[in-house]
């Protein structure tokens, strides 16, 4: 089964890439690698939630934000290479979680994105990862995710 068919089976829709909010491009292809810019948890141009984990948002909402952010990353990949069926492997995900001072569950928030990638791509969706807590993010977003993906030639 192809990736695009798997997405339909999972009931997931890959969005068009969100417009950059500053002076950058959504992603870049270098050789057989795609580097996405950091993507926020936006849907139809709006953040699905705002605020810090551990103060404004609970873990469940943080996981939902991570899933939306990684779907936006996949939207960038699809836009750049034409089809997610060209993904050979998800290489690395870096995730930033806007966190309250005593919030230490960044890995659990980002599991929402990591588990989605594995659901979609199977073993090829398993990746290296960094989970980083930060004091603030653009637009008061709860998280921001960037991907490095290897594509088939």
Order of alpha helices (4+ residues) and beta strands (2+ residues): alpha-beta-beta-beta-beta-beta-alpha-beta-alpha-beta-beta
